[in-house]
């Protein structure tokens, strides 16, 4: 471990290899910001300066930046002094030139970039003390993009040397990949949010025409009951089935994109009714499969009923889809264990090898992809999200060829989790 700066007695010069270690250790054990802070303390010792600052500036945006700094006692009153988010002063010089700079105080003061900075200082009523030189090094991504600045000012004695600049450049190169990782991570999170918003809006908009198609198909069915030949009846029935299937996928997408999952409060929900609704929606799939879906006595729980319907629909639907040669039989039962209900959805289908039991709930994880088995790979991921939102757990017992039982346990009383 590198020694912490202790008061202001002239510290021993920290070897650069120790700085490497300090960075790796602190990055591994805390947040990015804490690691930056730790490094700024150590870097100040390395170049023996009264002030060091490290700025992570994603996309060159100083407003979105994270800044950490270390001041010696000499600058104690500057600890709350927030000049860095401006992109002015020495930061501005580096951002413009994209090169490491070493300057005397006079050189910086006569630089055009200094002007705004000193205006800012005046605004805050603090006089900038004379500095024994400045060092600043840009932190760059591999593609040359600018992601940060490493900066020091006011050497304890004398001016900063070429060696100091080299050490700082080394340090900047060392932390650049981590900054880049941080940046990429941020971009990914951002596009993840955008994709989810897109999925939500697109699936929401798809519902309107879909409702029109299935609504008019039902009108046709009712208005022309007994007047159409068997073939036309079948075609209409197929349209309605297709709409139901599509509605299930849309519901999964809506839930996965999360937005609407926050809206509805929990209410007492009779699972027998939820089961009946799910079976009604799956009616044509059940009929096509030649199988059966049954249930025992189910309890009333506190839930978001539309989400529980979706959960049961997905689990029962899978039991029907992933069946073996025999006609599928899916049975839903419930068991009370103190303060929670465990619901089991058992099928006699093809089963799932135990090595996949954990990962099967991840999005897009599909084991049995077959043209005849339609699927998106989001059904179980959505089930898990719904169960977690109800403060519960989901798991399965299954063996290849011996059917599967999916269990979910939810608290008896409302215990809503907001993700
Ligand atoms: P989808 O059914 O749309 O592919 P799911 O997320 O619902 O997506 O399921 C993921 C995968 O888990 C399925 O592709 C299938 O391989 C497997 N699976 C799910 N339920 C069962 C089941 N009851 N029996 C056998 N395999 C199943």
Boltz pocket constraint, residues with backbone or C-beta under 6 A from the ligand:
constraints:
  - pocket:
      binder: B
      contacts: [[A, 314], [A, 315], [A, 318], [A, 319], [A, 322], [A, 347], [A, 349], [A, 350], [A, 351], [A, 352], [A, 360], [A, 362], [A, 365], [A, 366], [A, 367], [A, 368], [A, 369], [A, 374], [A, 375], [A, 376], [A, 377], [A, 378], [A, 379], [A, 380], [A, 381], [A, 404]]
      max_distance: 6.0
